[in-house]
Amino acid sequence: MPVHQNADILEPPTKSKRWPVMIFSHGLGGTRNAYSHICGSLASHGIVVVAPDHRDGSSPLSIYHTPEEKEKTRRVGYRPIAHKPSTDVYEARDEQLRIRLCELGFIHDALLKVDQGQKLKNVAHEHHTKHHKEMLDMFSNLLNVTEPGAIALAGHSFGACTMIQFVKSVYYRPQQDIAGYKPLYTPIADSNIVRQITPATPVTLLDLWTLPIQSPNTAWLRSQPMPSYDAPTGGRNLLAILSEGFYNWTSNFNEVKRIIAKPAKSKYSNQPSAHIFYPISSAHLSQSDFGVLFPWATTKIFGAKEPERVLKLNTRAILQVLRDSGVPVANTSAQDLELDESKAQDTSTTQDTTILSKTQGSVRDWVNLSADMDGGLDFSGLDQQGVQSPVGTPLERVGSAKVGTGPGEAMLEGEVLGQFVKDTER
């Protein structure tokens, strides 16, 4: 591609004169590079996307800098953990989440320092000329990271799980010990991250993997509704997109609905529900670059189709939720809107009115799902272990019902990606 390394940052066209910011967390077997399509697409619409490599053993290989130690870098390899619930599995996933949540806190601190123009120590060596600033210096005073609720959060699979636990851990930090609850991350009350996470925080969940959320150690946190419902706007800034594989994984799908459902007893009436969609004939890997790079594999092995279009639909939905949340992002192109030639000439529209539509068929092979439980979800009914059977009418399966029908298939796809990345790096 015709690009310039460390090109100068453009002046933000926003009223605040700052660029919106999103943090994106990868899934099992993934890396920051495995989501370049969706993260790059969002960045092309005027969002600074921060995509870390987590050091919890979920990435094929994570390398980070330790400039003050004898060994200047450290390597963390993949840590295989079973996908079926057990005491050992919950404890292992809890430990991974502790690392991931702490890292998100570190990232937030680093973003504040970058915006303030402070130097960071553990940064890779940069090659720059006298005509170019150091890369991070160029973001000084250009990031919208101090306004409460401004930083958007997103993740795929285990990354989506990470964002759920992060938002709730910060928002519902207990003032005293709660029986049976073992917090994974507890920021101090007057910290910057506590001021940042609010009901206005936009949250995007791609193929949310719910097993770690069901750990007995965090049952109390699981019983709390999403912070978004602590405001009249409700689930307007909550978006869940499932691949058809995860949609057909019924137990996980029901738990996703339970997590993002609005509570039955709310102090705000007529709150909007969260958005939840799935693209037909998509697999777990359709949310990453794997489907675009190897369409023959995802089609033959997992039955997925149109991988690039799936990612474009995801991007459209994320952008529109951000617009509805007041985040200034660029217009979606007429091509991505799939307009016919007669309408493609009018590119002045600032709203993608169809992608979040509840009318089925508004967008081809893009299925709107109800995020509501019948009568809302009563979180007070959870027992000490946070267990409650979700209520509601089972939804008719619209898609092919052949793509990734269970936890084994779904999580295996993530590890297939991880093994491929690991072999490629070797």
Helices and strands as residue ranges (DSSP letters): E 21-25, G 32-35, H 36-44, E 48-50, E 61-65, E 73-77, H 87-115, G 136-139, E 152-156, H 158-171, H 192-196, E 203-206, G 211-214, G 216-218, H 219-222, G 227-230, G 234-237, E 238-241, H 244-248, H 250-260, E 275-279, G 284-287, H 290-293, H 295-302, H 307-324, H 341-344, E 366-368, G 379-381, H 407-425
